[in-house]
Amino acid sequence: MSTPISAARADFPILSTWINDHPLVYLDNAATTQKPQVVIDSLRDYYSFVNSNVHRGGHTLAVRATDMYEAAREKVARFINAAHAHEIIFTRGTTESINLAASSFGEAFVHPGDEIIVSQLEHHSNYVPWFELCQRKGARFRVLPFTPTGELDPEVLQGMFTEKTRLLALNQVSNSLGTVNPLETLIPLAHAAGVPVLVDAAQSVQHLAARDVQTLDADFYAFSGHKMYAPMGIGVLYAKESWLEKLPPFLYGGEMIDQVSSTRVTFAQLPHKFEAGTPNVEGAIGLGAAVDYLNQFDPQELQTYEEDLLAYGISQLRAIPGLTLYGNPKHRSSILPFNVEGIQHYDMGILLDTSGVAVRTGQHCTQPIMDALSISGTVRASLALYNNRDDIDALTRGIRRVIKMLKR
Amino acid sequence: MQTTAEIAAQISAEFSLLENWEEKYDYLIEKGQSLPDMPKDLKDDEHLVKGCQSSVWFVTECREGSLYFQADSDSLIVKGLAALLQELLNGQPAEAYQNVDLSLFETLGFWRHLSSQRSNGLTAMVSFLKTAAGDCAAQRGE
């Protein structure tokens, strides 16, 4: 029996705070989500009763900390249905996950004249690491353009694969437009061409039911804890065991070695080979708590709830004269990107804040998208499971008020 | 001519009559709207202040050791802040720019537009003006 989603709001203490004499309306969830009490408690409890460094410590607290850290890895593995817990590498976040993948994969498999394909819908963190890798290796950086509706065209992608293509990197949901990319079509196309796929799931793993990495057949799958109700500073790189075994380490140091002498160093087993140094234990435990929290909801119900709310948001925004909503993909998730004619996005963001409405403005780390749309930025409202129609109504009321203030 | 400290006190007094955020921003936006639009051909890279989320242009002129400037922005809020800077500094001796006290903006509650937020650019605007004021002072010295 799953918990009704409408009850979730009460689990997030920050949502009952007031901002600028108004109740907080938090619509900046694509930047980071708020944390439920159980996640906050997990951090407090960890430091109150468990804190110790993990692995190879013989004392009771060290064993407890290690058990909790590894249990979190198993929870994450089950959450995305990884075949093995050791396919889950803990990182600082999506950015580090992708940098790890680009560095280690690039070291082993990318040579002069090879090609990497990324989509034009990417966040800079799934664009720049590949661009820089190509610069270093003398490889060709190729960009799969998006269509006027803000979608990726499988046929165009198909035409881009060559014998030299080494990897395709793309997101499951665009952080700027909210486009849900059809991975179920794109990944098999890439695999048919012998090309592995890295998926940036930073904006999808907390929203979509389609997070089963084995069904998706993703080779690499990267996401952040803090966008899925967990603490900041913890993230995940999932990779198929077969890839992880072939890749060299990203960072070197403690925790990741087996034998060290002046003539020979051997590395530890997976996943420790990729986790040099003391890890973010509290973060991993907090992420485990967030996974437990999410598991009380039915994933499909959660997706439907959020998509219904998004559809309501789209219809309410479209009713505002002079408002342009960007992108028109068949399948969109959680993101409402817009501008109002004659009003700078920055002004809209600052003035919405005066009525307690938190949104983000600017380029959202996606300059290639802004350039393609010939705009300097957008206002972006983004949803999470605790948002409801009242939040959308507060947003649209706020926008109408700002229009009145600025258009005299 | 009034000193920047006297002008700052006046601006502060005007704003103190305003009761809430909406009124404060309303007033700031009015200030911005009262600035004349800058001719399009002056809105080029040479006059663009770098480091702001919105585009801001300054055209400066040095006369007898004093610095004058026009400002424009695609953001009405930033234009309002530029208008306050203009009230505070326009026509002041170049030295006054170097020592300008920005606590006025904190007093008014517009602290969020100050330095630590890289995109908001009050500091970027002031630093642009300080550079121009430095050149202006040097001209007089020659």
Interface residues (C-beta under 8 A of the other chain):
Chain A: N20 D21 Q344 Y346 D347 I350 L351 T354 S355 T361 G362 S376 G377 M405 L406 R408
Chain B: N20 W21 E22 Y25 D26 I29 Q33 Q53 S54 S55 D74 S75 L76 I77 V78 R112 S119
